[in-house]
Amino acid sequence: MATDLIELKNLGKTSVQWLNAVGIRTLEQLHEAGAVVAYCKVRDRGFKVSKVLLYAIEGALIGAHWNELDCEHKQRLLSEVKNYQG
């Protein structure tokens, strides 16, 4: 199993740098935050991100390519982002 963020499915150098910039440096920290919180922290830090980053983080956490998330799963994530009160 991947232990370093760069080893996770969907996450590349830039997304890992963004996560590191908001204090998420380990797989454990990413699991603790969850996809929605991690995405919102990156977005709120001022990085120009799209919803694909949200799906990529979620996919990384569950071991799936972000394109494999079904529509309902994506909609739930977007709803959680909308309601995020960071």
GIRA-V560916 format. One record per backbone hydrogen bond with DSSP energy under -0.5 kcal/mol. NH is the residue of the N-H (numbers start at 1). CO is the residue of the C=O. If there is no record, write none. Layout:
BEGIN
NH|CO, NH|CO
END
This chain:
BEGIN
7|4, 8|5, 11|8, 12|10, 16|12, 17|13, 18|14, 19|15, 20|16, 21|17, 22|18, 22|19, 23|20, 24|19, 25|23, 27|3, 30|26, 31|27, 32|28, 33|29, 34|30, 37|33, 38|34, 39|35, 40|36, 41|37, 42|38, 43|39, 44|40, 45|41, 46|43, 47|42, 49|47, 53|50, 54|50, 55|51, 56|52, 57|53, 58|54, 59|55, 60|56, 61|57, 62|58, 63|59, 64|59, 68|65, 69|66, 74|70, 75|71, 76|72, 77|73, 78|74, 79|75, 80|76, 81|77, 82|78, 83|79, 84|81
END
